[in-house]
Amino acid sequence: MPKNQSQLSTIWSSIWKSLLISILVVLVVSIALGYKFIFVNGGSAEPDIHYKSLIVTTKTDFKNLNEGDFITFKNNKSYVTHKIIAIKRDGYFQKGEVFVATINGEKYKMVYGSNKAYGMDTPDENIDKTGLSDDLRKDCNIITMQRSETPDANKDCVNFQKNFVGQVIATNYPIGLTIDLVKNNPLILIGLVGCFVLLIIYKDQTEISIQY
């Protein structure tokens, strides 16, 4: 093999090995530091976080969370990612309690357990508290909303200590879409692995034309 071709082959080999090692190190360190990489398998956070996006979450203190942040929390055995609309800083939400929620920059009076939003000038005694669920949890201190652009969307009451997974710090739709494509099409994955293996086997036998 010509000397220049051998040198190029060695450089190419070093590049892809370094790239692979770097990716593995970043993933291992990120996981060790508490970061999670989660695939979004629903559209409940649209339009802010698209269905099939890849999101990155990190652990944080309760005091660092604010209305408008997106968080991931456990709902039974599933992960849910929604937008925070209200946080109870002192004490806990109680059944039927009126609280102030910020939705798209506007403040509303709302009742925990009800999907109704009232104007800020509505007296508390005029807010309808009937029809509330009897099995509402009383130990939650974060309320999130499904589909953040609709004030009457379903809400979840989250206990930070028990259910909080992490705050969303990054989202990427193209990467998530690619992962979903590969995951649902095994032939693509097999083809990619096959090409990678062939590249390793024949990298020293590839003829590279060098112009002087």
C-alpha positions as semicolon CSV with decimal commas, in nm:
position;residue;x (nm);y (nm);z (nm)
1;M;0,000;0,000;0,000
2;P;0,141;0,345;-0,091
3;K;0,274;0,545;0,201
4;N;0,029;0,835;0,157
5;Q;-0,265;0,598;0,131
6;S;-0,151;0,419;0,445
7;Q;-0,125;0,749;0,631
8;L;-0,474;0,854;0,522
9;S;-0,613;0,517;0,627
10;T;-0,450;0,554;0,968
11;I;-0,588;0,908;1,008
12;W;-0,940;0,795;0,907
13;S;-0,924;0,505;1,149
14;S;-0,816;0,736;1,432
15;I;-1,097;0,983;1,354
16;W;-1,385;0,736;1,366
17;K;-1,243;0,560;1,672
18;S;-1,203;0,894;1,855
19;L;-1,555;0,998;1,754
20;L;-1,706;0,672;1,878
21;I;-1,515;0,687;2,206
22;S;-1,614;1,053;2,256
23;I;-1,983;0,975;2,207
24;L;-1,967;0,686;2,454
25;V;-1,781;0,897;2,713
26;V;-2,033;1,184;2,681
27;L;-2,326;0,944;2,726
28;V;-2,170;0,768;3,028
29;V;-2,071;1,095;3,199
30;S;-2,411;1,253;3,128
31;I;-2,598;0,958;3,278
32;A;-2,363;0,955;3,578
33;L;-2,435;1,326;3,638
34;G;-2,811;1,265;3,639
35;Y;-2,903;1,356;3,285
36;K;-3,168;1,144;3,115
37;F;-3,233;1,103;2,744
38;I;-3,605;1,042;2,689
39;F;-3,799;0,972;2,371
40;V;-4,133;1,155;2,357
41;N;-4,401;0,906;2,254
42;G;-4,703;1,134;2,272
43;G;-4,824;1,476;2,162
44;S;-4,946;1,615;2,493
45;A;-4,668;1,879;2,508
46;E;-4,734;2,012;2,158
47;P;-4,664;2,263;2,014
48;D;-4,366;2,332;2,241
49;I;-4,224;1,978;2,234
50;H;-4,306;1,776;1,927
51;Y;-4,416;1,414;1,925
52;K;-4,116;1,181;1,866
53;S;-3,865;1,439;1,989
54;L;-3,562;1,341;2,195
55;I;-3,545;1,540;2,519
56;V;-3,272;1,579;2,778
57;T;-3,366;1,626;3,143
58;T;-3,160;1,702;3,450
59;K;-3,220;1,692;3,822
60;T;-3,265;2,028;3,990
61;D;-3,380;2,177;4,319
62;F;-3,745;2,261;4,370
63;K;-3,657;2,627;4,424
64;N;-3,514;2,648;4,071
65;L;-3,841;2,556;3,901
66;N;-4,073;2,825;3,765
67;E;-4,404;2,854;3,586
68;G;-4,346;2,791;3,216
69;D;-4,074;2,530;3,267
70;F;-4,121;2,184;3,119
71;I;-4,060;1,892;3,350
72;T;-4,075;1,514;3,323
73;F;-4,244;1,323;3,604
74;K;-4,352;0,969;3,678
75;N;-4,715;0,879;3,627
76;N;-4,748;0,520;3,748
77;K;-4,480;0,344;3,540
78;S;-4,472;0,598;3,259
79;Y;-4,282;0,922;3,209
80;V;-4,487;1,234;3,130
81;T;-4,350;1,567;3,008
82;H;-4,572;1,872;3,060
83;K;-4,550;2,244;3,124
84;I;-4,564;2,387;3,477
85;I;-4,853;2,632;3,519
86;A;-4,849;2,672;3,899
87;I;-4,616;2,601;4,191
88;K;-4,709;2,594;4,557
89;R;-4,416;2,755;4,735
90;D;-4,551;2,728;5,090
91;G;-4,752;2,427;5,196
92;Y;-4,948;2,206;4,958
93;F;-5,246;2,231;4,729
94;Q;-5,570;2,119;4,887
95;K;-5,884;1,982;4,724
96;G;-6,095;2,264;4,583
97;E;-5,832;2,530;4,654
98;V;-5,825;2,831;4,423
99;F;-5,480;2,905;4,284
100;V;-5,331;3,142;4,031
101;A;-5,195;2,986;3,712
102;T;-4,991;3,160;3,444
103;I;-5,091;3,040;3,097
104;N;-4,924;3,193;2,792
105;G;-4,829;3,497;2,997
106;E;-5,183;3,558;3,129
107;K;-5,283;3,497;3,491
108;Y;-5,601;3,304;3,568
109;K;-5,777;3,189;3,881
110;M;-5,826;2,813;3,868
111;V;-5,949;2,537;4,096
112;Y;-5,735;2,231;4,149
113;G;-5,926;1,936;4,004
114;S;-6,127;2,152;3,764
115;N;-6,041;2,248;3,407
116;K;-6,217;2,585;3,435
117;A;-6,024;2,912;3,421
118;Y;-6,166;3,238;3,563
119;G;-6,070;3,601;3,524
120;M;-5,843;3,747;3,791
121;D;-6,122;3,981;3,900
122;T;-6,359;3,693;3,979
123;P;-6,435;3,671;4,355
124;D;-6,330;3,336;4,502
125;E;-6,683;3,274;4,630
126;N;-6,814;3,288;4,273
127;I;-6,579;3,018;4,149
128;D;-6,756;2,684;4,102
129;K;-6,590;2,414;4,313
130;T;-6,846;2,142;4,251
131;G;-6,779;1,819;4,069
132;L;-6,423;1,784;4,193
133;S;-6,271;1,439;4,210
134;D;-6,262;1,275;4,555
135;D;-5,931;1,100;4,494
136;L;-5,719;1,410;4,441
137;R;-5,373;1,386;4,592
138;K;-5,312;1,645;4,863
139;D;-4,934;1,609;4,879
140;C;-4,845;1,769;4,545
141;N;-4,672;2,102;4,501
142;I;-4,653;2,138;4,121
143;I;-4,938;2,157;3,871
144;T;-4,867;2,092;3,506
145;M;-5,089;2,128;3,203
146;Q;-5,133;1,910;2,896
147;R;-5,117;2,098;2,563
148;S;-4,996;2,429;2,698
149;E;-5,178;2,646;2,444
150;T;-5,526;2,551;2,569
151;P;-5,635;2,689;2,910
152;D;-5,896;2,414;2,957
153;A;-5,655;2,123;2,899
154;N;-5,610;1,840;3,147
155;K;-5,381;1,910;3,441
156;D;-5,164;1,691;3,661
157;C;-5,074;1,742;4,024
158;V;-4,711;1,640;4,082
159;N;-4,529;1,569;4,405
160;F;-4,173;1,693;4,356
161;Q;-4,019;1,459;4,612
162;K;-4,195;1,145;4,485
163;N;-4,260;1,190;4,113
164;F;-4,015;1,446;3,974
165;V;-3,773;1,303;3,715
166;G;-3,606;1,613;3,578
167;Q;-3,635;1,953;3,417
168;V;-3,624;1,959;3,038
169;I;-3,310;2,144;2,927
170;A;-3,294;2,043;2,560
171;T;-3,518;1,900;2,289
172;N;-3,435;1,778;1,939
173;Y;-3,702;1,668;1,695
174;P;-3,481;1,554;1,399
175;I;-3,271;1,325;1,619
176;G;-3,580;1,180;1,784
177;L;-3,745;1,126;1,447
178;T;-3,433;0,946;1,321
179;I;-3,427;0,722;1,628
180;D;-3,794;0,637;1,577
181;L;-3,734;0,560;1,209
182;V;-3,448;0,324;1,286
183;K;-3,633;0,165;1,578
184;N;-3,941;0,088;1,368
185;N;-3,745;-0,028;1,064
186;P;-3,505;-0,308;1,165
187;L;-3,372;-0,339;0,808
188;I;-3,233;0,015;0,830
189;L;-3,052;-0,069;1,153
190;I;-2,916;-0,393;1,004
191;G;-2,800;-0,201;0,696
192;L;-2,623;0,064;0,903
193;V;-2,447;-0,198;1,116
194;G;-2,351;-0,391;0,801
195;C;-2,203;-0,080;0,638
196;F;-2,010;0,000;0,953
197;V;-1,867;-0,354;0,971
198;L;-1,770;-0,349;0,603
199;L;-1,605;-0,012;0,649
200;I;-1,389;-0,152;0,927
201;I;-1,299;-0,468;0,734
202;Y;-1,213;-0,303;0,406
203;K;-1,083;0,036;0,520
204;D;-0,723;-0,070;0,451
205;Q;-0,811;-0,202;0,108
206;T;-0,985;0,108;-0,021
207;E;-0,795;0,277;-0,299
208;I;-0,763;0,648;-0,247
209;S;-0,655;0,857;-0,544
210;I;-0,431;1,147;-0,448
211;Q;-0,372;1,431;-0,694
212;Y;-0,045;1,617;-0,683
